[in-house]
Amino acid sequence: MDISYLLILLLVGSLATYFSGDKLASKVALLFSVGSFGFSLYFLNLFSIGENLDFFNVWITQPNINFALKVDGLSLAMVLLTTSLTSLIIYSSFGNDFKNAKSIYSLILFMSFAMVGTFLASDGLLYYIFWELSLIPIYFIALIWGNGDAEERKKAVVKFFIYTFAGSLFMLVAFVYLYQKAGSLSLESLYNVDLSYNEQIWIFFAFFLAYAIKIPIIPFHTWQANVYQKAPTVGTMLLSGIMLKMGLYSVIRWQLPIAPFAAKYFIYILIGFGIAGVIYGSIVAIRQKDLKKLLAYSSLAHVGLIAAGIYTLNLDGLRGAVLQMIAHGFVVVGLFFIAEIIYRRYETRIISEMGGIRIQSPKFTSLFLILVLASVALPSTFNFVGEFTVLYSLSQINVWFAILGGTTIILGAYYMLKMFQNVMLGETNSKVFKDVTISETITLVIIVGVLFFFGFYPKPINDLITPSLELILNKIKVK
């Protein structure tokens, strides 16, 4: 059995969800999403015993384009992140009453299909197709089921679509040029293509525009906060928990091994962009009055540190970045779900209109506090493992990078704990906060469990991703 069966399952699931009708759509979508996660675990087991899960089929003979999927530890880790979070996101939405439910749940599964394809594709054109396909469902999810003023939502979503699509066109031009040089867009051919230093610089920045917008890296972030705020919470979870990881993953998989000279030449500038995002995102988060916007800028700060870790071009940086990508996925989905739970009861996302929840729901307060502490990298949580490793890698380049990058912990602790105080503490709110439901509790407990388990024992993920990262670093060093 090869990995293509996972893509087939997600695509069939998307179609089955749509044709199941509005009443059954959420349950059918959950069934297929959990099934895809189970398939991912099965493939992990096969991979661990050395079975080849790659898929290859000639697709287009002229030009030479293949439907090629490659499975290694890095891609498998991202597939597991995608399928597990998709299941949690769908399950967390059971408290929402969506109009035309069959369409939104079908789009969620189709988006998962496209993102999994992006992580697995080993042919440049196939990768580009999956990359662009993932943009279509989130555009409609945010536009149709988003919140706030319809005109403002439309402007935010259209800006996001144009930004990301325009950036991707530069990547497509780079692939066209690389095809002329290599005669193929297979990953191995592109890794081995002989590029001059000037060619590497142009190729590097063509990819950089696509990835910097998607991640996003400052100053290409201007679409992010508004879209996170306007999108429905399931859309925000998909964007922050999984979709931005496509950009970070692609830097490691495609950009660095193809054009390593540019990364080495501009290493201080690239790390500087990442750290600037840490400081800028944290400062802006402090000033936010809307809970979802605060979490959006917090996410910007965290991914800035991840990007800085990747551009250190050392094993600790890449490994810490991947660990933090996975940890950030679970934490940010948990925090946006917290915001959604509060909105379901108070119908507001304005922090000043909250408060006094702790007295009414101690259980919810405890789970929220754990997620806040995980977000600021408390030791024993998964985020601490990733952030500590990234900061250590930055110190190997320049100790000031580690010091400045470490401000994410200090500033993060300030604005996250202040937010928690304003949202949860104080006198009892005049509005009644109904205690969390069983399904809400299960979702939060699963997320908290993952964060603690891998916080204490990250070895399984370390062992999974390290061989792939070492091979990529060898490709970077050879060029």
C-alpha positions as CSV (number, residue, x, y, z in Angstrom):
1,M,0.0,0.0,0.0
2,D,1.3,3.5,-0.9
3,I,0.5,7.0,0.5
4,S,-1.8,7.8,-2.4
5,Y,-4.7,6.0,-0.6
6,L,-4.7,8.7,2.0
7,L,-5.3,11.4,-0.6
8,I,-8.0,9.2,-2.2
9,L,-9.7,8.8,1.2
10,L,-9.7,12.6,1.9
11,L,-11.1,13.4,-1.6
12,V,-13.8,10.7,-1.4
13,G,-14.6,12.0,2.1
14,S,-15.1,15.5,0.8
15,L,-17.5,14.3,-1.9
16,A,-19.3,12.0,0.5
17,T,-19.8,14.8,3.0
18,Y,-21.3,17.1,0.4
19,F,-23.8,14.5,-0.8
20,S,-24.7,13.4,2.7
21,G,-26.8,16.5,3.3
22,D,-26.7,19.2,5.9
23,K,-27.9,17.0,8.8
24,L,-25.3,14.3,8.5
25,A,-22.5,16.4,7.0
26,S,-20.6,17.0,10.3
27,K,-20.7,13.4,11.3
28,V,-19.6,12.1,7.9
29,A,-16.8,14.6,7.8
30,L,-15.7,13.6,11.3
31,L,-15.8,9.9,10.3
32,F,-13.5,10.5,7.2
33,S,-11.2,12.9,9.1
34,V,-10.7,10.4,11.9
35,G,-10.3,7.7,9.3
36,S,-7.6,9.7,7.5
37,F,-5.8,10.2,10.8
38,G,-6.0,6.4,11.4
39,F,-4.6,5.8,7.9
40,S,-1.7,8.2,8.8
41,L,-0.9,6.3,11.9
42,Y,-1.0,3.0,9.9
43,F,1.4,4.5,7.3
44,L,3.7,5.7,10.2
45,N,3.9,2.1,11.4
46,L,4.7,0.9,7.9
47,F,7.3,3.6,7.5
48,S,8.9,2.7,10.8
49,I,9.5,-0.9,9.7
50,G,11.1,0.3,6.5
51,E,8.3,-0.1,3.9
52,N,8.5,2.2,0.9
53,L,5.3,4.3,0.8
54,D,6.2,6.5,-2.2
55,F,3.9,6.7,-5.2
56,F,5.1,7.4,-8.8
57,N,3.2,7.5,-12.0
58,V,3.9,9.2,-15.3
59,W,1.4,12.0,-15.7
60,I,2.4,14.2,-18.6
61,T,5.1,13.0,-21.1
62,Q,5.8,16.4,-22.7
63,P,6.7,18.3,-20.7
64,N,8.1,15.7,-18.3
65,I,5.7,15.9,-15.3
66,N,5.0,13.0,-12.9
67,F,2.4,12.4,-10.3
68,A,5.0,11.7,-7.6
69,L,4.5,11.5,-3.9
70,K,7.5,11.1,-1.5
71,V,7.2,9.9,2.1
72,D,10.0,10.6,4.6
73,G,10.0,11.5,8.3
74,L,9.5,15.2,7.7
75,S,6.5,14.9,5.3
76,L,4.9,12.2,7.4
77,A,5.2,14.4,10.5
78,M,3.3,17.2,8.7
79,V,0.7,14.7,7.3
80,L,0.1,13.5,10.9
81,L,-0.3,17.1,12.1
82,T,-2.8,17.9,9.3
83,T,-5.0,14.8,9.7
84,S,-5.0,15.0,13.5
85,L,-5.8,18.7,13.6
86,T,-8.5,18.4,10.9
87,S,-10.2,15.8,13.0
88,L,-10.1,18.1,16.1
89,I,-11.2,21.1,14.1
90,I,-14.2,19.3,12.7
91,Y,-15.1,17.9,16.2
92,S,-14.7,21.3,17.8
93,S,-17.3,22.8,15.4
94,F,-20.1,20.6,16.6
95,G,-21.3,23.4,18.8
96,N,-21.8,25.6,15.7
97,D,-24.9,25.7,13.6
98,F,-23.6,26.3,10.0
99,K,-26.0,27.2,7.2
100,N,-25.3,24.9,4.2
101,A,-23.3,22.6,6.5
102,K,-22.6,20.1,3.8
103,S,-20.6,22.7,1.9
104,I,-18.4,23.9,4.7
105,Y,-17.5,20.5,5.9
106,S,-16.8,19.3,2.4
107,L,-14.5,22.3,1.9
108,I,-12.7,21.5,5.1
109,L,-11.9,17.9,4.0
110,F,-11.0,19.2,0.5
111,M,-8.6,21.7,2.1
112,S,-7.1,18.9,4.1
113,F,-6.7,16.8,0.9
114,A,-4.8,19.7,-0.7
115,M,-2.6,20.4,2.3
116,V,-1.6,16.7,2.6
117,G,-0.8,16.7,-1.1
118,T,1.4,19.7,-0.7
119,F,3.4,18.0,2.0
120,L,3.8,14.8,0.0
121,A,4.3,16.1,-3.6
122,S,7.8,15.5,-5.0
123,D,7.2,17.0,-8.4
124,G,7.3,20.8,-8.7
125,L,4.2,21.2,-10.8
126,L,2.2,18.7,-8.7
127,Y,3.3,20.5,-5.6
128,Y,2.3,23.9,-7.1
129,I,-1.1,22.5,-8.0
130,F,-1.8,21.2,-4.5
131,W,-0.4,24.5,-3.1
132,E,-2.9,26.5,-5.0
133,L,-5.8,24.1,-4.5
134,S,-5.6,24.7,-0.7
135,L,-6.3,28.4,-1.3
136,I,-9.7,27.8,-2.9
137,P,-11.6,26.2,0.1
138,I,-10.3,28.6,2.7
139,Y,-11.3,31.6,0.4
140,F,-14.9,30.4,0.4
141,I,-15.0,29.3,4.0
142,A,-13.8,32.8,5.1
143,L,-16.0,34.6,2.6
144,I,-19.3,32.8,3.1
145,W,-19.2,31.7,6.8
146,G,-17.1,34.5,8.2
147,N,-18.2,37.0,10.8
148,G,-18.5,40.8,11.0
149,D,-19.5,43.2,8.3
150,A,-19.9,41.5,4.9
151,E,-18.2,44.2,3.0
152,E,-15.2,44.4,5.3
153,R,-15.0,40.6,5.3
154,K,-15.0,40.5,1.5
155,K,-12.2,43.1,1.4
156,A,-10.0,41.1,3.8
157,V,-10.6,37.8,2.1
158,V,-10.0,39.1,-1.4
159,K,-6.8,40.8,-0.2
160,F,-5.6,37.5,1.2
161,F,-6.4,35.7,-2.0
162,I,-4.6,38.2,-4.2
163,Y,-1.6,38.4,-2.0
164,T,-1.1,34.7,-1.7
165,F,-1.9,34.0,-5.4
166,A,0.4,36.8,-6.6
167,G,3.3,35.5,-4.5
168,S,2.7,32.0,-5.8
169,L,3.1,33.2,-9.4
170,F,6.7,34.1,-8.7
171,M,7.2,30.5,-7.5
172,L,5.6,29.2,-10.7
173,V,8.0,31.3,-12.8
174,A,10.9,29.9,-10.8
175,F,9.7,26.3,-11.5
176,V,9.4,27.1,-15.3
177,Y,13.0,28.3,-15.2
178,L,14.2,25.3,-13.2
179,Y,12.5,23.0,-15.7
180,Q,14.5,24.5,-18.5
181,K,17.7,23.9,-16.6
182,A,17.0,20.4,-15.3
183,G,14.6,19.0,-17.9
184,S,12.4,17.8,-15.0
185,L,10.6,19.1,-11.9
186,S,11.3,16.0,-9.8
187,L,12.7,16.9,-6.4
188,E,16.0,15.0,-6.9
189,S,16.5,16.7,-10.3
190,L,16.0,20.1,-8.8
191,Y,18.3,19.3,-5.9
192,N,21.0,18.4,-8.3
193,V,20.6,21.1,-10.9
194,D,23.6,23.3,-11.4
195,L,22.8,26.9,-10.8
196,S,25.1,29.9,-10.7
197,Y,25.2,32.1,-7.7
198,N,23.1,34.8,-9.4
199,E,20.5,32.2,-10.5
200,Q,20.3,30.8,-7.0
201,I,19.6,34.3,-5.6
202,W,16.8,34.9,-8.1
203,I,15.3,31.5,-7.6
204,F,15.5,31.9,-3.8
205,F,13.6,35.2,-3.7
206,A,11.0,33.9,-6.1
207,F,10.3,31.1,-3.6
208,F,10.7,33.5,-0.7
209,L,7.8,35.8,-1.9
210,A,5.4,32.8,-2.0
211,Y,6.5,31.5,1.4
212,A,6.9,34.8,3.2
213,I,3.3,35.7,2.4
214,K,1.8,32.4,3.3
215,I,3.7,32.0,6.7
216,P,3.5,35.1,7.0
217,I,6.9,36.9,7.6
218,I,7.0,40.6,8.4
219,P,6.5,42.8,6.3
220,F,4.4,40.4,4.2
221,H,1.9,39.9,7.0
222,T,-0.7,42.7,6.4
223,W,-3.4,40.3,5.3
224,Q,-3.2,38.0,8.3
225,A,-4.8,39.6,11.4
226,N,-8.0,40.8,9.5
227,V,-8.5,37.4,7.9
228,Y,-8.0,35.5,11.2
229,Q,-10.5,37.8,12.8
230,K,-13.1,37.7,10.0
231,A,-13.0,34.0,9.2
232,P,-15.1,31.6,11.1
233,T,-13.2,29.9,13.9
234,V,-12.8,26.6,11.9
235,G,-11.2,28.7,9.1
236,T,-8.9,30.5,11.5
237,M,-7.9,27.1,12.9
238,L,-7.1,25.8,9.5
239,L,-5.1,28.8,8.6
240,S,-3.1,29.1,11.7
241,G,-2.8,25.5,12.7
242,I,-2.0,23.9,9.4
243,M,-1.9,26.2,6.3
244,L,0.9,28.5,7.4
245,K,3.0,25.3,8.1
246,M,2.9,24.7,4.3
247,G,5.1,27.8,3.9
248,L,7.5,26.8,6.7
249,Y,7.7,23.2,5.4
250,S,8.3,24.4,1.9
251,V,11.3,26.6,2.9
252,I,12.9,23.4,4.3
253,R,11.9,21.1,1.5
254,W,12.2,23.2,-1.6
255,Q,13.8,26.6,-1.1
256,L,16.9,25.8,1.0
257,P,18.2,22.7,-0.9
258,I,17.6,24.3,-4.4
259,A,19.2,27.7,-3.6
260,P,21.4,27.3,-0.5
261,F,23.9,29.9,-1.6
262,A,21.4,32.7,-1.2
263,A,20.3,31.4,2.2
264,K,23.9,31.4,3.4
265,Y,24.6,34.8,1.8
266,F,21.6,36.5,3.3
267,I,21.5,34.5,6.6
268,Y,21.6,37.5,8.9
269,I,19.0,39.4,7.0
270,L,16.6,36.4,6.9
271,I,17.0,35.7,10.6
272,G,16.5,39.4,11.2
273,F,13.1,39.3,9.4
274,G,12.1,36.4,11.6
275,I,13.1,38.1,14.8
276,A,11.5,41.4,13.7
277,G,8.3,39.4,13.4
278,V,8.7,38.2,17.0
279,I,9.1,41.7,18.4
280,Y,6.5,43.4,16.2
281,G,3.9,40.7,16.6
282,S,4.3,40.7,20.4
283,I,4.1,44.5,20.7
284,V,1.0,44.8,18.5
285,A,-0.6,41.9,20.4
286,I,-0.3,43.9,23.7
287,R,-2.5,46.6,22.2
288,Q,-5.3,44.4,20.9
289,K,-8.8,44.6,22.3
290,D,-10.3,41.8,20.2
291,L,-9.4,38.3,21.4
292,K,-9.0,36.7,18.0
293,K,-6.8,39.6,16.8
294,L,-4.6,39.3,19.9
295,L,-4.1,35.6,19.1
296,A,-3.4,36.3,15.5
297,Y,-0.5,38.7,16.3
298,S,0.7,36.2,18.9
299,S,0.8,33.6,16.1
300,L,2.8,36.0,14.0
301,A,5.4,36.3,16.7
302,H,5.7,32.6,17.1
303,V,6.1,31.8,13.4
304,G,8.7,34.6,13.2
305,L,10.8,32.7,15.6
306,I,10.2,29.4,13.7
307,A,11.3,31.1,10.5
308,A,14.4,32.4,12.2
309,G,15.3,28.9,13.4
310,I,14.9,27.5,9.9
311,Y,17.3,30.1,8.3
312,T,20.0,29.2,10.8
313,L,20.8,26.3,8.4
314,N,21.9,24.0,11.2
315,L,20.3,20.8,12.5
316,D,19.2,22.3,15.8
317,G,17.5,25.2,14.0
318,L,15.6,22.9,11.6
319,R,14.7,20.3,14.2
320,G,13.6,23.0,16.7
321,A,11.6,24.7,14.0
322,V,9.7,21.5,13.0
323,L,9.0,20.7,16.7
324,Q,7.7,24.2,17.2
325,M,5.6,24.0,14.0
326,I,3.8,21.0,15.4
327,A,3.5,22.4,19.0
328,H,2.3,25.7,17.6
329,G,-0.4,23.9,15.6
330,F,-2.0,22.4,18.6
331,V,-1.6,25.4,20.9
332,V,-3.0,27.9,18.4
333,V,-6.0,25.6,17.5
334,G,-6.7,25.3,21.3
335,L,-6.5,29.0,21.9
336,F,-8.8,29.9,19.0
337,F,-11.2,27.2,20.2
338,I,-11.2,28.9,23.6
339,A,-12.1,32.1,21.9
340,E,-14.9,30.3,20.1
341,I,-16.3,28.8,23.4
342,I,-16.5,32.2,25.0
343,Y,-18.1,33.7,21.9
344,R,-20.8,30.9,21.9
345,R,-21.8,32.1,25.4
346,Y,-21.1,35.8,25.5
347,E,-21.5,36.6,21.7
348,T,-18.5,38.9,21.9
349,R,-14.8,38.8,21.2
350,I,-14.0,42.1,22.9
351,I,-11.8,41.4,25.9
352,S,-13.2,44.3,28.0
353,E,-16.7,42.7,27.8
354,M,-15.5,39.5,29.3
355,G,-14.2,38.7,32.8
356,G,-15.5,36.8,35.8
357,I,-15.6,33.4,34.0
358,R,-13.3,31.7,36.5
359,I,-16.0,31.8,39.2
360,Q,-18.6,30.3,36.9
361,S,-16.4,27.6,35.3
362,P,-13.3,26.5,37.1
363,K,-12.7,23.5,34.8
364,F,-12.7,25.7,31.7
365,T,-10.4,28.2,33.5
366,S,-7.9,25.5,34.3
367,L,-7.7,24.2,30.7
368,F,-7.4,27.8,29.4
369,L,-4.6,28.5,31.8
370,I,-2.7,25.4,30.7
371,L,-2.9,26.5,27.0
372,V,-1.8,30.0,27.9
373,L,1.3,28.6,29.8
374,A,2.0,26.3,26.9
375,S,1.9,29.3,24.5
376,V,4.6,31.1,26.5
377,A,6.7,27.9,26.5
378,L,6.5,26.8,30.1
379,P,8.9,23.9,30.8
380,S,7.2,20.5,30.5
381,T,5.1,21.7,27.6
382,F,5.7,20.9,23.9
383,N,6.4,24.5,23.0
384,F,9.3,24.7,25.4
385,V,11.1,21.9,23.6
386,G,10.8,23.7,20.2
387,E,11.5,27.2,21.4
388,F,14.5,26.2,23.5
389,T,16.0,24.3,20.6
390,V,15.4,27.2,18.2
391,L,16.9,29.7,20.6
392,Y,19.9,27.5,21.1
393,S,20.4,27.3,17.3
394,L,20.2,31.1,17.1
395,S,22.9,31.4,19.8
396,Q,25.2,29.4,17.5
397,I,24.9,32.1,14.9
398,N,25.0,35.1,17.1
399,V,24.1,35.3,20.8
400,W,22.2,38.5,20.2
401,F,19.8,36.7,17.9
402,A,19.0,34.3,20.8
403,I,18.5,37.2,23.2
404,L,16.2,39.1,20.8
405,G,14.4,35.9,19.9
406,G,13.9,35.2,23.5
407,T,11.8,38.3,23.9
408,T,8.9,36.1,22.6
409,I,8.9,34.4,26.0
410,I,9.0,37.6,28.0
411,L,6.6,39.6,25.9
412,G,4.4,36.6,25.3
413,A,4.1,36.0,29.0
414,Y,3.1,39.6,29.6
415,Y,0.3,39.9,27.0
416,M,-1.0,36.4,27.4
417,L,-1.2,36.5,31.2
418,K,-2.7,40.0,31.0
419,M,-5.3,38.7,28.5
420,F,-6.1,35.7,30.7
421,Q,-6.6,38.0,33.7
422,N,-9.0,40.3,31.8
423,V,-10.9,37.5,30.2
424,M,-11.2,35.0,33.1
425,L,-10.7,36.8,36.4
426,G,-12.5,39.6,38.2
427,E,-16.0,39.8,39.6
428,T,-18.7,37.5,38.2
429,N,-19.9,38.7,34.8
430,S,-23.6,39.6,34.5
431,K,-23.8,37.2,31.6
432,V,-24.1,33.6,32.5
433,F,-21.2,31.4,31.3
434,K,-22.6,27.9,30.9
435,D,-20.0,25.3,31.8
436,V,-18.1,23.6,28.9
437,T,-19.9,20.7,27.2
438,I,-18.5,17.2,27.0
439,S,-17.4,17.6,23.4
440,E,-15.7,20.9,24.2
441,T,-13.9,19.3,27.2
442,I,-12.8,16.3,25.1
443,T,-11.3,18.6,22.5
444,L,-9.4,20.7,25.0
445,V,-8.2,17.7,27.0
446,I,-6.8,16.0,23.9
447,I,-4.9,19.2,23.0
448,V,-3.5,19.6,26.5
449,G,-2.6,15.9,26.6
450,V,-0.6,16.2,23.4
451,L,1.2,19.2,24.7
452,F,2.2,17.6,27.9
453,F,3.1,14.2,26.4
454,F,5.5,15.6,23.8
455,G,6.7,18.2,26.3
456,F,8.0,15.4,28.5
457,Y,8.8,12.9,25.7
458,P,9.6,14.5,22.3
459,K,11.8,11.6,21.2
460,P,9.3,9.9,18.8
461,I,9.0,13.1,16.8
462,N,12.8,13.8,17.0
463,D,13.6,10.3,15.8
464,L,11.0,10.6,12.9
465,I,12.2,14.0,11.5
466,T,16.0,14.0,12.2
467,P,17.1,11.7,9.3
468,S,15.1,13.7,6.8
469,L,16.6,17.0,8.1
470,E,20.1,15.6,8.0
471,L,19.7,14.6,4.3
472,I,18.4,18.1,3.5
473,L,21.3,19.7,5.3
474,N,23.7,17.5,3.4
475,K,22.2,18.7,0.1
476,I,22.6,22.3,1.3
477,K,26.3,21.8,2.3
478,V,27.2,20.1,-1.0
479,K,25.9,23.0,-3.2
